[in-house]
C-alpha cells in the first residue's frame, strides 16, 4: 500500500484525541474500516472539523504514519442532512453505524459492505423522512441481516440444517446458534434444552427472509410488510446478532 492513498469513506465515529486532535473511524470503499488521527480539528480555525462529522460521505486522503495513520485531507460529498434533521431516522442510522463498527475488522476490504451502508443511509435520507417506529425497525433489520450475510453469517433458509432436506412451504424453526432453519421433524427430534435458541418462523416469514438475502438493492423502496412478519424478522435479526456478540 502506498504511503498516501485515496478512497471514498463514510464517517462512523469521531472522538477527542490528545489536546487538539480527533480520532476518527471511517468505513472506506477501498480499504474497509480505518481508525485515523485528524490533526488540529479542535482548533477554532480547523478546516477538517466540519468534514469529519459522523455519517458524512467523504473523499478521503489517508497518510501513513509511523505509529498511527492520519487524515491528509477530507471533503464532504454527501452530508445526509435530511436524516440528520430527523431524530428517529438519525437513531436508526447510528444503530447501523455501531453495528458495522462492532462486526468488522480494521483494513478488511469489503466493497459490498460499503455499498450496503451507503444505500442504508440513502434510504433513511429519502422521503418519507418521518418513518414510523415499525418502518424504521424493519429497514434496520433488513440492513442487519444483509450485513451479517456479507461478513459470513448468511443463514441457511432453503434446506434443513440437520437433515439437509428442502424445506416444505410451512412453518419451521430458526436455530439462532447454528444459523439456519430446522424442519419441524428435526426440531422435535432434538432434546432442546435451551428453548430460547429456537424461533418459530412462519411460511411467509421464511419467504421474506429469502427475499432479503436474494435482493441487494431494495432498501430504499417503500416496503409493504405485515406487522406479524415484521415482528418475526425484527426479533430474528436482533436475536441472531446477540448470539454472535
Secondary structure, 3 states (H helix, E strand, C coil): CCCEEEEEEEEEEEEEECCCEEEEEEEECCCEEEEEEECCCCCCCCCCHHHCCCCCEEEEEEECCCCCCEEEEEEEEECCHHHHCCHHHHHHHHHHHHHHHHHCCECCCCHHHHHHHHHHHHHHHCCCCCCCHHHHHHHHHHHHHHHHHHHHHCCECCECCCCCCECCCCCEEEECCCCEEECHHHHHHCCCCCHHHEEEECHHHHHHHHHHHHCCCCCCCCCCCCHHHHHHHHHHHHHHHHCCC
